[in-house]
Amino acid sequence: MPVQHSDYMLSQLDILEAESIHVMREVAAEFERPVLLFSGGKDSVVMLALAAKAFWPARIPFPVMHVDTGHNFPEVLEFRDRRVAELGVRLVVASVQESIDAGKVAEETGRRASRNRLQTVTLLDAIADNRFDAVFGGARRDEEKARAKERVFSFRDEFGQWDPKNQRPELWNLYNARIRSGEHIRVFPLSNWTELDIWHYIGRESLELPSIYFAHKRMVFERDGILLADSPYVTRGDDEPLFEASVRYRTVGDMTCTGAVESTAATIEQVVDEIAVTRITERGQTRADDRTSEAAMEDRKREGYF
Amino acid sequence: MAPDQGLSTQQASPAATAGRPQQSSDKPVDLLRFATAGSVDDGKSTLIGRLLYDSKAIFEDQLAAVERTSKARGEDYTNLALLTDGLRAEREQGITIDVAYRYFATPRRKFIIADTPGHVQYTRNMVTGASTADLAVVLVDARNGLTEQSRRHAFLATLLRVPHLVLAVNKMDLVGYESAAFEQIMEEFTAFATKLEIGDLTFIPISALHGDNVVQRSASMPWYEGPSLLHHLEHVHIASDRNLIDARFPVQYVIRPHQATDPSLHDYRGYAGQVAGGVLKPGDEVLHLPSGLATTIERIDTADGPVAEAFPPMSVTLLLADDLDISRGDMICRPHNQPAAAQDIEAMVCWMTDARPLAAGSRLIVKHTTRNVKAIVRDLQYRLDVNTLHRDESATSLGLNEIGRVTLRLTQPVFCDPYTRNRMTGGLILVDAATNATVGAAMITEAG
């Protein structure tokens, strides 16, 4: 907390930071086997940085888990391994490929094949296999309207399901951490952060991000108004020609459904300037998975998606 | 036409083309949380839609989705109320189920709105939304005057000690922008307010539909000389709302690095937590509860280095001069300013479940600050009618959404203050040990 004021007021970023740290310490104190989901995306980068602060000078007292669809941006995997090594935390990789090989899920086929939805099964299996009882996710309430109603401590039953009509009331800074064996809590310490807050914080704290968040040249093609990267994991139609563009990513997910935006922003300041004037939400602009229907996110969340 | 009609986006601000407001990262932007209370008929969703829209917090794809849904439902206007309906059942049934949180920012402040639904489970949701609010906006329909519901909303805001209350008299366009209706409501409410302890009360005449006095001052009501709602939200003074007098530090987590690599950390023992009251400084003499032993703050750590002062809501780590046996759930305070260490508590309870009622003999788990203890309800003294404030002393139970005064007996003491003195050390939640559901919230009135 660098700035302090004579009237004992904190800036909003300092308040958000203090509250997120409170949430993380609460989880470490009340649960036996927490885990932090780390995708290498900007939100999980901030979440990991907050975890490092919350327990400093001790190490983060729980492992991080990556749900690996096998369709990763190579830059993100490299970044993931480096950050984990720097912080000295244990990495658990939950592999969608292994779920497919074990016959637990069937690979989608065709042009729009994606492993996005399959991740839920892999995630829930990994939670059960490792007996994780609290799972930190980087979701924010400003991202999507089903998320606007989600609690910071979001209860999941033994099937990993979210019941939006039956959520636990959350008052003051008091979080109900009680669960039965087999159930778990999804914890969202960034609930009250907005996309712009995340970027301001990354700038203020000089946090490193995977390089794909900044403008770079890439071969892309257009599908439903979204720019998708050329990769071995997507089947491109004849009507979807490749072209080179200067792009950056606003979110990081599976290569098959995460779109890029055309941009020349090469620094955090330039990205913040672009985001501040953008008129389209990050999920609407870059996530094919949310465009399926108006309730796409709600449906996936009910099943146990992040 | 639906009672809570959408606003015309044609006439609205330049929002649709201009960018969102920028926050400059060098000038600190502070944070205001507010709760909105009012039923669908009062135009609450329209007001929130207006604030989000005019402050450019709504994106084009969100607006397009709302336009599509409006059209599909056969509405002849863009129903911005749909922006706040997050779940499928809500959109299909045209109702709001749960508290939703909305975000917008101006160059001065970031705002978090706790948007609470107007009908089903209203009390439970409003109590939840108000618990963290700096300010509550209670909407009143200018045509209907003060209703039982407006009184209930104002009462709940004061019960939860929301420091600032705004009575927004909406639909002024439907009373010809005349001052008479506004003044009538102001007079009635002022009379009612004498029964409540309201810290700061502001009346604003608005039309959410047309945007009068929401973001811009209205040209249609020259008789009103006060600020627009957004101007008030941006400027209301919240610095002195926290308790900066009674030092309270609930110990949340003990930090003991175990790495053998750094010998300097070998003896590190830090007490991490979020400051719940007062200002703590290195060198301060402090007292540990429950032991009652005194020691001194040696240093206040954060990951960004030591700080000279810690105050609410900072999350910090205290290093103490003496090696005391301190663990989670303990409290650090000042020797001459201690909270009560109470096993018997009087509190106002809001009951939040229909699974079972609260009654004398009910066994519960209390979570207070960082402490979890078992509790039994000794007595229900009265049930409060939130509309009339009448106390029913013959009541023997509290059902869902009912409020009453209870006596609790705890298996172990909690270190607490009256809720009116400190919301962080005076509030607690009640958990059902069998189902693990959060079934109630309580505001401590007396502790012994």
Interface residues (C-beta under 8 A of the other chain):
Chain A: M1 P2 V3 Q4 H5 D7 Y8 M9 L10 S11 Q12 L13 D14 I15 L16 E17 A18 E19 I21 H22 R25 E26 A28 A29 A52 K53 A54 F55 W56 P57 A58 R59 R141 D142 K145 A146 R147 A148 K149 P164 K165 Q167 R168 P169 E170 L171 W172 N173 L174 N176 R178 I179 R180 S191 N192 T194 L196 D197 H200 G203 R204 V272 D273 A276 V277 T278 R279 I280 T281 G284 Q285 E294 A295 E298
Chain B: G19 R20 P21 Q22 Q23 S25 P28 V29 D30 L31 F59 E60 D61 Q62 A65 T69 L83 T84 D85 G86 L87 R88 A89 R91 I97 D98 V99 A100 Y101 R102 Y103 A105 R109 K110 I112 R124 N125 V127 T128 S131 T132 A239 S240 R242 L244 Q252 Y253 I255 R256 P257 H258 Q259 D262 L265 Y268 A272 G273 Q274 V279 D301 T302 A303 D304 V307 A308 E309 F311 P313 M314 S315 R328 M352 I365 K367 H368 T369 T370 R423 M424 G427 L428 I429 V431 N436 A437 T438 A441
